[in-house]
Amino acid sequence: MVSLKPKDKYRYETVYVKRTSVPSDAKVLVQKLPCDMGIHRTGRKGTLNAPEVLLEGAELESRVHVSEVFPDEFDLEETHRRIQRHTREMLGYDTPLLSVGGDHSVSYPVLKAVKQHQPDLSLVWLDAHLDAKRPVDERTSHDVVVRRLVEEGVFKPRDIFCIGTTRIDEDEKDLSSKLNVYRPADIPEAADAVNGPVYVSFDIDAVDVSGTGYPDGELSLGECRELVRQLDVRHADLVEAAPPLDRDVVASGEEALSYLSRALAESY
């Protein structure tokens, strides 16, 4: 691994074949977003080092530039501000962006920046959960992101496609009726319903794996890959992998990163 000089709160690095230290030379920009502070209703953590673990073995399908946003380990809001600033910087290269978390709260600042940059994007929320719970405090934790995005006007409910949903909590039902919600058995219908450019936020708990905080998923990696193949994916993220809970998630996460990077490269 060759590390370049850190800049502010960010680290840039060049590792292995196909990776470049120059963002403008990349076909896909990858940002590592290590974070576990957005998880607060369960003790099943393990997402902090997931970006490092997953990218170490992932076979990315194109020339990429990899950067990292260091979290403030005591302040989730500051971490989100850092992520949003860095995302805006990366979007300036007009290159597809692949973010690797971290818990699902990291998608919140990324999506705010991406939607401002490309207002016509719809959101595909590939997740066993809606993540539309009512907040317990002012923080944007991993399970309230969709509600925050709607309440703040970042996305209209009709532009959010929640796919692979297996569980809807009581405090999510008011919003769930306004979203496009598809159960695992409805994935072919979901693929037909999504039109135009999209951002795919892929929570690995949509898949039947154990190495994640809430292992409620019923989809296979093959079903997710086929869905992604049918979409016009402009930017994406992969979140909620927790290797310390079960190493089975590493291979699944690596495969998911591979086909997400392929989809993004094809949209370049």
C-alpha positions, 0 to 999 in steps of 0.5 A: 500500500502506498499512502499519500500525504493526508489533506485536512481530515481526509486520507488519499491512498493508492493500493494494488492494480487499477487504483490511481492517486489522481481523482480525475484519472479514475472511472469510479471514485471510492470513499471509505466512511468508517463509522459505527456511532450511528448505531444506538438501539443494538449492541451488535456493532462492527461496522467501523473497520468494514471499509478497510476489510472489504476493500482489501479483497474486493475485485473492483471492475475499473480504475478507481481512486480511493479516499477516506474520511476520518470520523470524529469518534465523539461527534456523529454530527461532525462526522456527517459534516466531514463526509458531506464536505468531502462528498461535494469535493469528489462530485466536482470531478463528475465521476461516479462515486462509490461510498463504503461504510460504516453504518447506514447513517453515513448515507445521509450526508452523502445523499444530501450532497449528491442530490444537490449535485444531481437533482433528478436522481431517485433513491433505491434503498436496498435494505431489509428495513425502511430506516424511517423510524422516529428519532429518539434525539437530534442525531441522525442515526442509521435507522432514521435516515429515510425519514430525515431525507423526506422531512428535510425535502431532500427526496420526495417519498414518490422518488424513494424505492425501498426494495427488499423490505422485510420489517416495518416498525409501528413508528414507520407506518405513517411514512411507509404508505407514501414510499414505494415499498417492495418486499423480497418477493416483489423484486421483479416488479420493483425493477420495472418500476424504477426509471431514470438515474438512481442512487443505490444505497445497499445495506448488506442486511438486505441479504441473508447474512449474519455479519450485520447488526440486524440480520433480517434480510431474505434476498440473495446476492444474485437477486441484488446483482440482477436488480443493480444490472437493470438500473441506471446507477449513477452513484452508490454506497454499501453499508452495515457490514460488520465483519467482527460479528460474522466473517460471512459478510466479507465475501458478500460485501466484496462481491457487492462492491464488485458489481456496484463498481461495474455498474458505476463504471458502465455509467461513466 
